[in-house]
Amino acid sequence: MSFNLIDILNYMKRFYILGIEKVLNLPTDFGLKAHYLGQLRDTLSLALVYSAPDVFVAPSVQDNLPNTIMEAIACGTPCVAFNIGGMPDMIEHQQNGYLVQPYDSEELAHGITWVLQDEQRRQALSHRAREKFEQEFTLEIQCHNYVKLYEDIVQISGLSG
């Protein structure tokens, strides 16, 4: 089955572009309203923006453990991204989002459509996204993991007193 921008637009009413004021030298008529939000720095605005969409798309071809994905899943937003770097550490394929082989734009479009075409599935993905964050990525869990790492390093190095 072939998917493209038109397939995705059939499910979308509008899309939001975060981080820039306006796209220069790119087509602006996508057949739907684009909202350029610029850079947001306060926690409340970011939480509202990350929790508003039905899907968060990160088409990065090189990334480690991007905060954008972390923030989206923390807000319960299913994510679609290429299966690179740290993406599979946060996105569980077809559980809280959709992972795509790098550079496969047709499959990326399919992943976006897959999330959007079934409201019950999208809600289940959303619930699992938030659950994944609560189970693995809260500040408390990350602090515990760092303390454990440092303790293991001290123990292995023989520096413990």
C-alpha positions in Angstrom: 0.0 0.0 0.0 1.4 3.4 -0.9 1.1 6.4 1.4 2.0 10.0 0.7 1.4 13.5 1.9 -2.2 13.4 0.5 -3.0 10.4 2.6 -1.7 12.1 5.7 -3.6 15.3 4.9 -6.9 13.3 4.8 -6.5 12.7 8.5 -5.2 16.1 9.5 -7.0 19.4 10.2 -4.0 21.5 10.9 -0.4 21.1 11.9 2.0 23.0 14.2 5.6 23.8 13.7 7.6 24.3 16.9 11.0 26.0 17.1 10.7 28.5 14.3 8.7 31.6 13.5 8.3 31.0 9.7 9.6 28.6 7.1 11.6 30.4 4.4 11.8 29.3 0.8 9.4 26.3 1.4 5.9 25.8 0.0 3.3 27.1 2.4 0.1 25.8 0.9 -0.3 22.3 2.3 -4.1 22.4 2.0 -4.5 23.0 5.7 -3.6 25.7 8.3 0.0 25.7 9.5 0.7 27.3 12.9 4.3 28.5 13.5 4.7 28.6 17.3 8.3 29.8 17.5 10.4 28.9 20.5 8.6 28.1 23.8 10.6 28.1 27.0 8.2 27.8 29.9 7.1 24.4 31.1 3.3 25.1 30.9 3.4 26.2 27.3 5.6 23.3 26.3 3.3 20.8 28.1 0.2 22.3 26.4 1.8 22.2 23.0 3.2 18.6 23.4 -0.2 17.3 24.6 -2.3 19.0 22.0 -1.5 17.0 18.8 -2.8 13.5 18.0 0.7 12.5 16.9 4.3 13.9 17.2 6.5 13.3 14.2 10.3 13.4 14.5 11.8 12.8 11.0 15.4 13.1 12.3 17.9 10.8 10.5 20.5 11.3 13.3 19.7 11.7 16.9 20.5 10.2 20.3 17.9 10.5 22.9 15.9 13.6 21.8 14.1 15.7 24.4 11.3 16.4 21.9 10.3 12.7 21.9 10.8 12.5 25.7 8.6 15.5 26.2 5.9 14.2 23.8 5.6 10.8 25.4 5.6 12.5 28.8 2.5 14.4 27.7 0.9 11.2 26.3 1.4 12.0 22.6 2.2 9.0 20.3 5.4 9.5 18.3 6.4 8.5 14.8 10.1 8.5 14.0 12.9 6.8 12.2 14.4 3.8 14.0 17.8 5.5 14.8 19.8 6.4 17.8 17.8 6.5 21.0 14.4 6.5 19.4 13.7 2.8 20.1 14.6 3.4 23.8 11.6 5.7 24.0 9.3 4.6 21.2 7.9 1.0 21.3 6.8 0.1 17.8 3.0 0.0 17.6 2.8 0.3 21.4 3.3 4.0 22.1 4.2 5.1 18.6 5.6 3.9 15.3 9.2 3.3 14.3 10.3 3.5 10.6 13.5 2.4 8.8 15.7 5.4 8.2 15.1 7.4 5.0 11.9 5.6 4.1 9.5 8.5 3.7 6.7 6.4 2.4 6.8 4.2 5.6 7.0 7.4 7.7 3.8 8.6 6.0 2.3 5.1 6.7 3.2 5.4 10.4 1.6 8.8 10.7 -1.6 7.5 9.0 -1.5 4.3 11.1 -1.6 6.4 14.3 -4.3 8.8 13.0 -6.7 6.5 11.3 -8.1 4.7 14.3 -9.1 6.9 17.3 -9.3 3.9 19.8 -5.8 2.8 18.8 -4.5 6.4 19.0 -5.9 6.7 22.6 -4.3 3.4 23.5 -0.9 4.6 22.1 -1.4 7.8 24.0 -2.0 6.0 27.3 1.0 3.7 26.7 3.2 6.7 25.9 2.5 8.3 29.2 2.9 5.0 31.0 6.3 4.4 29.4 7.5 7.8 30.6 6.2 7.1 34.2 7.9 3.7 34.2 11.3 4.6 32.8 12.0 8.4 32.4 10.8 10.4 35.5 13.4 12.5 37.3 13.3 10.2 40.2 14.0 7.1 38.1 16.8 8.9 36.2 18.4 10.1 39.4 18.3 6.6 40.8 19.9 5.2 37.6 22.7 7.8 37.8 23.4 7.0 41.5 23.5 3.3 40.7 25.8 3.9 37.7 28.2 5.9 39.9 28.1 3.3 42.7 28.9 0.6 40.2 31.8 2.6 38.8 33.2 3.2 42.3 32.8 -0.5 43.2 34.4 -1.7 39.9 37.3 0.7 40.2 38.0 -0.3 43.8 37.7 3.3 45.1 35.0 2.5 47.7 36.2 3.0 51.2 
